Amino acid sequence: MANREAIMRIAEANAKRTVTLPDGTRVPALGQGTWNIGDKPGSRQSEIAALRLGVELGMTLIDTAEMYGEGESERLVGEAIAGMRDRVFLVSKVYPHNSGRDRIAASCEASLKRLGTDRLDLYLLHWRGRVPLDEVAEGMERLKEQGKILRWGVSNFDVSDMRELFETPKGAGCVLNQVLYHLGSRGIEYDLLPWQRERRLPTMAYCPLAQAGSLRKGLIDNETVRDIAADRNITPFQLLLAWCIRGGDVIAIPKASSENHVWANAEAGALMLTEEELQRLDSAFPPPTRKLPLDIV
């Protein structure tokens, strides 16, 4: 009973922490990423259990891609959401070389089959390739008309890419941009985030924990991060998640392949940082004062 009560309490907190998409749809600010999930057959059942627990805890947005394990991640996600598809906001991504008008429909259909569903809630172009952006947008809009996807967006687009996309005839149909973003990688705050905020386009942050800190040396062991986490009786990783979703228009999609990690991630949804804490983190990891190259993993 105590466990069920804890699940309900955390799920309720995450249900209140949402980001609004351009069409008015509200999605949880904390979702679940699946990069590298499905790669190890021996971990399959524990990874499925972790994803299902995450949904129970209110992290109902699940992000995957045809690239992840060349479809293995989508297959695992499909197994995990069986019986609970209508509770999940399902996101997948198309390879750039599959995004042209002659390939995107087949690529989407293959993802749907692996996921065991008849539609995607959001379909993203994984990164910009050689296919012209007007052709990508046209293909995405056609998939919407067919009911295969409900919305579409992009990933790893810098502000110049976003401007170019929105100048195409159907580019304004894009509802979101997924990019790398964490406390140790704040370059998008200089121009990309402001540009998207002017247009009320949310951002989805992948690697919000900097791949357990490996993407930024000293991030997890930083004295300020450690001190604030200790004062709050939380982990540095929970602090990083709370920081990432602080603005109300960023969705964080941390990966968790064990139930313990899922619990820890989900509990971060209720954390609201104070102005004093945010200022201390700004001092330790200053926001950008000039244009920086888009950080990509």
C-alpha positions, 0 to 999 in steps of 0.5 A: 500500500505504501508503494502504491501511495508513493506512486500515486503521489509522484504521478500526481506531482508529475501530472501538474508539471507539464509543457504545452505544445502549440496545439494546446496539448499538455505533456509531462515536463519529465519524460523517458529517453530510450537511447541504448535501451534494447541493446542488451538482451539480458537487460530486456525485461528490466528495461521494460519494467523500468519504462512501465514503472515510469508511465505509472509515475507520470512520465508518460512521454517516451522518446525513441528512434529508428536509429536506436539499435536499428529498431531494437529500441522501438521494439522494446518500447512497443512491448513495454507500452502494450496494454497502455498505449493510450496513456503514453505520448509516443515520440520517434525519429526518422533518419535524415536519409529516410526523410525524403518524399519517397522514403518517409512513409515507409520509414514511419510505417516500419516504426509503427509496426515495431512499436505495435501502434497505429500512430505516433503522437510526435515524429521528429527528423533526427538531424538535418541531412541532405533532403531539402527542408521543404520536402521533409515538411511536406512529407511530415504534413502528408503523414499527418493527413493520413493519421500516421502521426499527430504532430511533427518536429525536428531534432538537433536544429540550430537557430539558423536551421529553424529559421530556414525551416519556417521559411518553407511553405509548410515549415510552420507545422513544426511543433518542437525541437529536440536538442542536447541541453543540461547545466553544463551545456547551455549554448542554446540559451543565447539564441535558440531558446529565445527564438523558440520562446518567441514562437511558443515552440517547446524544447525537448532536452536529451541527455539532461543528465549529461550522460551521468555527467560524462559529457561535462567533466566535473559537473556531478562533482561540482561543489555548488551542485553537491552542496545544493543537492545535500541541502535539499536531501536529493541527488545531484542528478535530481538537481540537474533534472529540476534545473532543466525543466525550471522554465516551464517550456523544456521537456527532459527525457532522461534514460533509466534502465532500472526501476531505482533510477526511474524512481529517482528521476520521477521524484525530480518532477516535484522539485522547484528550485529557488532563485537563490539556488538558480543564481548559485548554479549560474555562478558555477555554470554561467549562461552563454554570453556569445553564440556557441556551436550547437552541442550534439552527441 
